[in-house]
């Protein structure tokens, strides 16, 4: 989805379902870089950057106990989406699995072999033996010495809306503006590979795009672009931005799918962290549901709190289910959002964390083990580094419960065929 999804308050940087939204260079810095490139003076060589290894290879004796808390039909559909993505990649393209470089075609074979195996509905023992005999397993170093990864979740919200503006539907869902420009800095210099900046032209210069306050309070886009829909609640709209995609139900019974179509490039700021810092909500009780409750109880605070986050998301209307950063359909409970800069896309993963069990009221009743195979198919603006992962839960009451409350540590592994197992 490539968005700036709601995250644990400790990591309220969302992405974000993205990914999108990391503007590490100001325009002034960019101008200086290229200006200095033309000087005749010889700059001092920069010290070598420390090696960053995103995955570490495990010995078979260190493999986790592979088991799955879902059915394999669901997994087979998710694998099929990754296969579609990899089949469109140049076969010689390589992905980094720690210090190993593995071709796209070999990652593809890894998925095809695994997909074929699970069709036999293997027992836990045969699954373990199959992986030990045929697959290399890599582990994320996580965020601490215990190799822990912080798992959060995202989902597809359902909003009430209208095709035209009405008194009860006053909040616009904007499409991508024509004047929004995204610059790939890697096209100018190899050292900026993977870096992008977003802005608009003003007086022949690229300047930052309008922030949330300018769009929502000042109405800088009003009358310039036609909204794809109008919704009835600004807080619901805000969380649609955080999740990156969702559904909008009209009064005539029709429902449209709103998909992420870019952002304004402004940095994401956590409103959850703001409420913690101001003493409005404690860190222990922080969740998406608690933020909603606070804003419901304090309506005069809504605009101030929401404007704390200058980032703003634009949407397109498209048929079908949610799309991830790989432009493939996301599978609830099987699609994972990770940092696309450091982890191999579309690859098979295995996770160990916790998931909530809830009541009909939306309250978490207990937490149970969540151990399953997933596919790396998405990213997010707050999903940065080897210690962050975001689970896509789909839509509905449970998805909202899990996405709003999940902030648990766990372990993350990647699986790929051994070289000899992939030979024809």
C-alpha positions in Angstrom: 0.0 0.0 0.0 3.0 2.2 0.5 1.4 4.4 3.1 2.2 5.7 6.6 0.2 3.3 8.6 -0.6 3.5 12.3 2.3 2.2 14.3 3.3 1.4 17.8 3.6 4.7 19.8 7.2 3.9 20.4 7.8 4.0 16.7 5.3 6.7 15.6 7.6 8.1 12.9 3.5 5.0 8.7 3.4 2.6 6.1 3.8 4.1 6.5 0.9 -0.1 4.4 4.6 2.6 1.8 7.8 3.6 2.0 7.1 6.5 0.3 7.7 9.6 2.4 11.4 9.6 3.3 12.8 12.9 2.2 16.2 12.9 3.6 17.6 15.7 1.4 16.3 19.2 1.5 16.4 21.1 -1.8 19.2 23.3 -0.4 21.3 20.2 0.3 20.6 18.9 -3.2 21.7 22.2 -4.8 24.9 22.2 -2.7 25.7 18.7 -3.6 25.6 19.3 -7.4 27.3 22.7 -7.0 30.2 21.2 -5.2 30.4 18.5 -7.9 31.5 21.1 -10.3 34.2 22.7 -8.2 37.8 22.0 -9.1 39.0 21.4 -5.6 39.4 17.8 -4.7 37.2 16.8 -1.7 38.6 14.6 1.0 37.4 11.0 0.5 34.5 10.1 2.8 35.2 7.4 5.4 33.8 4.0 4.3 30.3 3.4 5.5 29.9 0.5 7.9 28.6 -2.7 6.4 24.9 -3.2 7.1 23.8 -6.8 6.9 20.0 -7.1 6.8 19.8 -10.9 7.2 22.1 -13.5 8.8 22.3 -17.1 7.5 21.4 -19.7 10.1 22.8 -23.2 10.4 20.2 -26.0 10.1 20.5 -26.6 13.9 19.3 -23.1 14.5 16.3 -23.2 12.3 13.0 -22.3 14.1 10.2 -24.9 14.5 8.2 -24.3 11.4 4.4 -24.5 11.9 1.5 -22.5 10.6 -1.6 -21.2 12.4 -3.6 -20.7 9.2 -4.7 -23.0 6.3 -2.5 -23.5 3.3 -5.1 -22.4 0.8 -4.6 -18.9 2.0 -0.8 -19.2 1.8 -1.0 -20.7 -1.7 -2.9 -17.6 -2.9 -0.3 -15.3 -1.4 2.6 -17.2 -3.0 0.8 -16.9 -6.3 0.9 -13.1 -6.1 4.6 -13.1 -5.4 5.2 -15.5 -8.3 3.3 -13.1 -10.6 5.6 -10.3 -9.5 8.9 -12.3 -10.0 7.9 -13.6 -13.4 7.8 -10.0 -14.6 11.4 -9.4 -13.3 14.5 -9.7 -15.4 15.8 -13.3 -14.6 19.3 -11.9 -13.9 18.1 -9.4 -11.3 19.7 -10.2 -8.0 18.4 -9.7 -4.4 20.4 -9.6 -1.2 19.9 -12.3 1.4 22.4 -11.1 3.9 25.8 -11.4 2.2 24.5 -13.7 -0.5 23.2 -12.4 -3.8 20.4 -14.5 -5.3 18.8 -14.1 -8.7 15.1 -13.4 -9.2 14.7 -16.6 -11.1 16.1 -18.6 -8.1 13.7 -16.8 -5.7 10.9 -17.6 -8.1 11.9 -21.3 -8.1 11.9 -21.2 -4.3 8.3 -20.1 -4.2 7.2 -22.5 -6.9 8.8 -25.4 -5.1 7.2 -24.4 -1.8 3.8 -23.8 -3.3 3.9 -27.3 -4.9 4.9 -28.9 -1.6 2.1 -27.4 0.6 -0.5 -28.7 -1.8 0.0 -32.1 -0.2 -1.1 -30.6 3.2 2.1 -31.7 4.9 2.4 -32.5 8.6 4.5 -30.3 10.8 7.2 -32.9 10.8 7.4 -33.4 7.1 7.3 -29.6 6.6 10.3 -29.2 9.0 12.2 -31.9 7.1 11.4 -30.4 3.7 12.7 -27.0 4.7 15.8 -28.4 6.4 16.7 -30.5 3.3 15.9 -27.9 0.7 16.0 -24.4 2.0 18.4 -21.9 3.4 17.0 -19.8 6.3 18.0 -16.3 7.1 17.1 -14.3 10.2 16.6 -10.5 10.5 19.0 -9.1 13.1 16.0 -7.1 14.4 16.3 -4.0 16.6 18.3 -5.4 19.6 20.7 -8.0 20.7 17.8 -10.5 21.0 17.1 -10.2 17.2 13.6 -8.9 18.1 11.4 -7.4 15.4 8.5 -5.1 16.4 5.3 -6.3 14.7 2.4 -4.0 14.1 -0.6 -4.3 11.8 -2.7 -2.5 9.2 -6.1 -3.1 7.6 -8.6 -1.7 5.1 -11.1 0.6 6.8 -14.7 1.2 5.6 -15.9 4.8 5.4 -19.3 6.3 4.7 -19.2 8.7 1.7 -20.8 10.4 -1.2 -19.9 11.2 -4.8 -20.7 14.8 -4.3 -20.2 17.3 -1.5 -23.2 17.5 1.0 -23.6 19.0 4.4 -23.1 15.6 6.0 -20.2 14.6 3.6 -17.8 17.6 3.8 -14.3 16.0 3.8 -12.7 15.4 0.4 -10.8 12.3 -0.6 -8.3 13.7 -3.1 -6.7 12.0 -6.1 -3.1 12.6 -7.0 -2.7 16.3 -8.1 -1.2 17.0 -11.5 1.4 19.3 -10.0 2.8 16.7 -7.6 6.3 15.8 -8.8 8.5 12.9 -7.5 12.2 13.0 -8.3 14.3 9.9 -8.3 17.7 11.1 -7.0 19.3 7.9 -8.1 18.9 9.0 -11.7 21.4 11.8 -10.9 23.9 10.0 -8.9 24.5 6.4 -7.9 25.2 7.5 -4.3 21.5 8.5 -4.0 20.1 5.2 -5.3 16.8 4.6 -3.7 16.3 8.2 -2.5 13.4 10.3 -3.7 12.1 13.7 -3.1 8.6 15.0 -3.7 7.4 18.6 -4.4 5.9 21.0 -6.8 7.2 23.7 -9.2 7.0 27.3 -8.0 8.9 30.1 -9.8 10.9 27.5 -11.7 12.1 25.8 -8.5 11.1 22.6 -6.9 9.6 23.3 -3.5 8.0 21.0 -0.9 4.4 20.1 -1.6 1.6 21.5 0.5 1.3 20.0 4.0 -1.8 18.7 5.6 -2.8 22.0 7.3 -2.6 23.9 4.0 -4.7 21.2 2.2 -7.3 20.7 4.9 -7.6 24.2 6.6 -6.4 26.6 3.9 -8.1 24.6 1.1 -5.2 25.0 -1.3 -6.5 22.2 -3.5 -10.2 23.1 -3.4 -11.5 23.8 -6.9 -8.3 22.7 -8.5 -8.9 18.9 -8.5 -12.1 16.9 -8.2 -12.2 14.6 -5.1 -12.9 10.9 -5.8 -15.4 11.0 -2.9 -16.5 13.0 0.1 -16.7 11.4 3.5 -18.5 12.2 6.7 -15.7 12.0 9.3 -12.3 13.7 9.4 -10.8 11.1 11.8 -12.0 8.2 9.6 -10.3 10.0 6.6 -7.1 10.5 8.6 -6.9 6.8 9.3 -7.6 6.0 5.7 -4.4 8.0 5.0 -2.6 6.0 7.6 -3.7 2.6 6.3 -3.1 3.5 2.6 -6.2 2.0 1.2 -9.8 1.3 2.1 -13.4 1.1 1.0 -16.0 3.9 0.8 -19.7 3.0 1.0 -22.2 5.2 -0.7 -25.8 5.7 0.4 -27.1 4.0 -2.8 -25.5 0.7 -1.7 -22.4 0.9 -3.9 -18.9 0.6 -2.5 -15.7 1.8 -4.2 -12.1 0.8 -3.4 -9.7 3.7 -2.7 -6.1 2.8 -3.3 -2.9 4.7 -2.4 -1.7 6.9 -5.3 1.2 8.9 -3.8 1.8 11.3 -0.9 2.9 14.9 -0.5 6.4 13.8 0.6 6.2 15.5 4.0 7.6 13.6 7.0 5.2 11.5 9.0 4.6 12.6 12.6 2.8 10.4 15.0 -0.3 11.8 16.6 -0.2 9.0 19.1 3.2 10.1 20.3 1.9 13.7 20.5 -0.9 12.6 22.8 1.6 10.6 24.9 3.9 13.6 25.2 1.1 15.9 26.2 -0.1 13.5 28.9 -3.5 13.0 27.2 -3.1 9.2 26.7 -0.7 6.9 28.5 1.9 4.9 26.6 0.5 1.6 28.0 -3.0 2.2 26.7 -2.1 3.7 23.4 -3.8 2.2 20.3 -5.6 3.3 17.3 -8.9 2.7 19.2 -7.7 4.9 22.1 -6.8 7.7 19.7 -10.3 7.6 18.2 -11.9 7.6 21.6 -9.8 10.7 22.7 -10.7 12.6 19.6 -14.4 11.7 20.0 -14.3 12.9 23.5 -12.5 16.1 22.6 -13.9 17.3 19.2 -12.3 20.7 19.5 -8.9 19.1 19.5 -9.4 17.1 16.3 -7.9 19.6 13.7 -4.9 20.5 15.9 -4.1 16.9 16.6 -4.5 15.7 13.0 -2.5 18.6 11.6 0.5 17.5 13.8 1.1 15.1 11.0 2.0 17.1 7.9 2.0 14.1 5.6 -1.0 13.7 3.3 -2.0 10.8 1.0 -3.8 10.8 -2.4 -6.0 8.0 -3.7 -7.2 6.4 -6.9 -10.3 4.4 -7.4 -9.7 0.9 -8.8 -11.5 -2.4 -8.7 -10.4 -5.3 -6.6 -8.7 -5.8 -3.3 -5.8 -3.8 -1.7 -2.6 -3.6 -3.7 0.8 -3.6 -2.1 4.0 -1.9 -3.1 4.7 -4.7 -5.6 1.4 -3.9 -7.3 0.0 -7.3 -6.5 -3.1 -8.2 -4.4 -2.5 -8.4 -0.7 -3.6 -11.5 1.1 -5.1 -10.9 4.7 -2.9 -12.5 7.2 -0.2 -13.5 4.6 1.1 -10.2 3.2 3.9 -8.5 5.2 5.2 -5.0 4.9 8.9 -4.5 5.4 11.6 -2.0 4.5 12.0 -2.4 0.8 15.5 -1.0 0.8 17.0 -3.9 2.8 14.7 -7.0 2.4 14.2 -9.0 -0.8 10.8 -8.3 -2.4 8.2 -11.0 -2.9 10.3 -13.5 -0.9 8.9 -16.2 1.5 9.1 -15.3 5.2 8.3 -17.0 8.5 7.3 -15.0 11.5 6.9 -15.7 15.3 4.9 -13.1 17.3 1.5 -12.7 19.1 -2.0 -11.9 17.8 -5.0 -10.7 19.7 -8.3 -12.5 20.4 -11.1 -10.1 20.9 -14.7 -9.7 21.9 -17.6 -8.4 19.8 -17.2 -5.0 21.5 -13.7 -4.7 19.9 -11.9 -5.2 23.2 -8.8 -7.5 23.3 -9.5 -10.6 25.4 -6.2 -12.4 25.2 -3.0 -12.8 23.2 -2.0 -16.0 21.5 1.0 -17.2 19.5 1.1 -16.2 15.8 3.5 -18.4 13.8 3.1 -18.5 10.1 4.6 -18.2 6.6 4.1 -14.8 5.0 5.2 -13.0 1.8 7.2 -9.7 1.6 4.7 -7.8 -0.6 4.4 -4.3 0.8 6.1 -1.5 2.6 5.3 1.6 4.7 6.6 5.0 5.6 7.2 4.0 9.2 8.5 0.5 8.3 12.2 1.3 8.4 15.1 -0.9 9.3 15.5 -4.6 10.1 13.5 -4.3 13.3 10.1 -3.4 11.9 7.3 -5.5 10.2 3.7 -4.7 9.5 1.0 -7.5 9.0 -1.9 -6.9 6.6 -5.1 -8.1 8.3 -7.6 -7.3 5.6 -11.0 -5.8 6.4 -13.7 -6.2 9.0 -14.0 -6.0 12.9 -11.1 -8.4 13.6 -8.8 -6.7 11.2 -9.4 -3.4 12.8 -8.9 -4.9 16.3 -5.6 -6.6 15.3 -4.3 -3.6 13.4 -5.2 -1.2 16.1 -3.7 -3.1 19.0 -0.8 -5.2 17.6 2.6 -4.0 18.8 4.5 -7.1 19.8 8.1 -8.2 19.5 8.9 -11.4 17.5 11.2 -13.0 15.1 11.5 -12.7 11.3 13.0 -15.3 8.9 13.5 -15.6 5.1 13.6 -18.8 3.2 15.2 -19.5 -0.2 16.1 -22.7 -2.0 19.6 -24.1 -1.5 21.5 -23.6 -4.8 21.7 -27.4 -5.5 18.0 -27.8 -4.7 17.2 -25.2 -7.4 19.1 -26.9 -10.2 17.0 -28.3 -13.0 
